[in-house]
């Protein structure tokens, strides 16, 4: 299924959240013997859309109208929101033993 958010994205202001420095992330991992990588494959779909904003994501099928209750791919600020959430969750341990990138 594909939902075209072009018109919604045109009306939303752009959120800017910079990725952490890749160089700093690589440097922070130097000297460690063990590395692990986690992929949050369902990451976007774990972020709840505010109930008052759900209607903005309405899409039509041959059966009915539906709206997203979690953040789908394709929203202008989805990437920035996801990265910000990761950084807030890892605030305590960042650069000590965890890097969110």
Beta strands, then each sheet from edge to edge (+ up, - down):
strand 1: 59-60
strand 2: 65-66
sheet 1: 1+ 2-
end
